[in-house]
């Protein structure tokens, strides 16, 4: 084992960012990713606040902005096609330091920035872990084995690393009572605005025009089921969940080709009292998943990767892992509390509560409504900014 070696499980936003910082701190970094390619099913995400500062420290803001998506006109309809509200989302969010990008575009920016400083192994995952006070012995799914100073689990809210080192998902995953599904629409699909949402009691369908990339659909519905259907059964599950919805919704699902990949999973938060055990530490959604109910998941993965690297650069002992959690926890706890409250209001249960919400939004002056949305976004970014990131410009250079 080299004097400073790290294995990162997961080549997502957090894992790739951690590899960038750790390689510049003198660590020999290996990344394993169970997917055969850098995954492209994550669709879009937002980077703001702490995430923008980390990208700036890495010298990647220009690339991030070049990959940015313009999300201007938003239109909300009810199931009959009546307008609930309409506003210019892009103009509103322009008042914040904020960028919307495709997940795979951000992952590619981070991957390219590594410049081969990390050993990336695709189609590979961790099969087993055994650790002692000096290091971690790892066996991989490809038959290889190695010993590392540290193992970082950055492999999502259904983390294999977490199950191996900490225990089953049921001990840490808190269901928010909703499911989500997403897929790409056919190339010829037309959309009258940059985003069109069809809102109903207990369910919502959203369609996003992502520049030249195409149009993607996102469906959210109330459900307490813990597991998603198999890929082959997902189209039928969506048809059942959205039966009787607007024709735009049901026709789009019905016409999905059998070969079309559909992302589907429960919306969950991850709650853990400890993010590390010995020399195994968790990062991003594996440690503190926020879910779609918050808009800070990618930014928290970037900030967490930078924060963890800072602590390991200052002190390569396991105490660095506790300091990383101590710096990240206050802001993340506040975001999770906020996310649970938002999830409880996101999809009204009854037709009466749904109509009441729509009436309030329709009766409220548009300037007041937009100020409310802007204030909410600022508050979320402010909570994320509780994380204290030291300057690493010298290392970044």
RAVENVEN-V999649 format. One record per backbone hydrogen bond with DSSP energy under -0.5 kcal/mol. CO is the residue of the C=O (numbers start at 1). NH is the residue of the N-H. If there is no record, write none. Layout:
co=(CO & CO)
nh=(NH & NH)
This chain:
co=(4 & 5 & 5 & 6 & 6 & 7 & 7 & 8 & 8 & 9 & 12 & 13 & 14 & 15 & 16 & 17 & 18 & 19 & 20 & 21 & 22 & 22 & 23 & 27 & 28 & 29 & 30 & 31 & 32 & 33 & 33 & 35 & 40 & 43 & 45 & 47 & 48 & 49 & 50 & 51 & 52 & 53 & 54 & 55 & 56 & 60 & 61 & 62 & 63 & 65 & 69 & 70 & 72 & 72 & 73 & 73 & 74 & 75 & 76 & 76 & 77 & 78 & 82 & 85 & 87 & 87 & 88 & 89 & 90 & 92 & 93 & 96 & 97 & 99 & 100 & 101 & 102 & 103 & 104 & 105 & 106 & 107 & 108 & 109 & 110 & 111 & 111 & 112 & 114 & 117 & 118 & 119 & 119 & 120 & 121 & 121 & 125 & 128 & 130 & 135 & 136 & 136 & 137 & 138 & 139 & 139 & 140 & 144 & 146 & 148 & 150 & 151 & 151 & 152 & 152 & 153 & 156 & 159 & 160 & 161 & 162 & 162 & 168 & 169 & 169 & 172 & 173 & 174 & 177 & 178 & 179 & 180 & 181 & 182 & 183 & 186 & 194 & 195 & 196 & 197 & 197 & 198 & 200 & 202 & 203 & 204 & 205 & 206 & 207 & 208 & 208 & 209 & 210 & 211 & 214 & 215 & 216 & 217 & 218 & 219 & 220 & 221 & 230 & 230 & 231 & 233 & 234 & 235 & 236 & 237 & 238 & 240 & 242 & 246 & 246 & 247 & 248 & 249 & 250 & 251 & 253 & 257 & 263 & 265 & 266 & 267 & 267 & 269 & 269 & 275 & 277 & 279 & 280 & 281 & 283 & 284 & 284 & 285 & 289 & 291 & 296 & 297 & 298 & 299 & 300 & 301 & 302 & 303 & 304 & 305 & 306 & 307 & 308 & 309 & 310 & 311 & 317 & 318 & 318 & 319 & 320 & 321 & 322 & 323 & 324 & 325 & 326 & 328 & 329 & 330 & 331 & 332 & 333 & 334 & 335 & 336 & 337 & 338 & 339 & 340 & 341 & 342 & 342 & 343 & 346 & 348 & 350 & 351 & 352 & 353 & 354 & 355 & 356 & 357 & 358 & 359 & 360 & 365 & 365 & 366 & 367 & 368 & 369 & 370 & 371 & 372 & 373 & 374 & 375 & 376 & 377 & 378 & 379 & 380 & 381 & 383 & 384 & 387 & 388 & 392 & 393)
nh=(28 & 149 & 150 & 8 & 30 & 9 & 152 & 10 & 32 & 154 & 16 & 17 & 18 & 19 & 20 & 21 & 22 & 23 & 24 & 25 & 25 & 27 & 26 & 29 & 6 & 119 & 8 & 121 & 10 & 123 & 124 & 123 & 43 & 103 & 101 & 99 & 51 & 53 & 54 & 55 & 56 & 57 & 58 & 60 & 59 & 64 & 65 & 66 & 67 & 68 & 71 & 72 & 89 & 90 & 194 & 195 & 87 & 197 & 84 & 85 & 199 & 81 & 78 & 76 & 74 & 89 & 92 & 93 & 94 & 95 & 96 & 98 & 49 & 47 & 69 & 45 & 106 & 107 & 108 & 109 & 110 & 111 & 112 & 113 & 114 & 114 & 115 & 115 & 117 & 29 & 120 & 31 & 121 & 122 & 33 & 124 & 141 & 139 & 137 & 132 & 138 & 148 & 130 & 146 & 127 & 128 & 143 & 140 & 138 & 136 & 7 & 153 & 281 & 9 & 154 & 283 & 159 & 163 & 164 & 165 & 166 & 167 & 171 & 172 & 173 & 271 & 175 & 269 & 223 & 267 & 221 & 265 & 219 & 263 & 217 & 189 & 209 & 75 & 207 & 77 & 199 & 205 & 203 & 222 & 200 & 220 & 198 & 218 & 196 & 210 & 216 & 211 & 213 & 214 & 210 & 185 & 208 & 183 & 206 & 181 & 204 & 179 & 233 & 234 & 234 & 237 & 238 & 239 & 240 & 241 & 242 & 243 & 245 & 249 & 250 & 251 & 252 & 253 & 254 & 255 & 256 & 260 & 182 & 180 & 268 & 176 & 178 & 174 & 271 & 282 & 280 & 151 & 277 & 153 & 286 & 287 & 288 & 289 & 270 & 294 & 300 & 301 & 302 & 303 & 304 & 305 & 306 & 307 & 308 & 309 & 310 & 311 & 312 & 313 & 314 & 315 & 320 & 321 & 322 & 323 & 324 & 325 & 326 & 327 & 328 & 329 & 330 & 332 & 333 & 334 & 335 & 336 & 337 & 338 & 339 & 340 & 341 & 342 & 343 & 344 & 345 & 345 & 346 & 347 & 348 & 202 & 354 & 355 & 356 & 357 & 358 & 359 & 360 & 361 & 362 & 363 & 364 & 368 & 369 & 370 & 371 & 372 & 373 & 374 & 375 & 376 & 377 & 378 & 379 & 380 & 381 & 382 & 383 & 384 & 385 & 386 & 387 & 389 & 390 & 396 & 397)
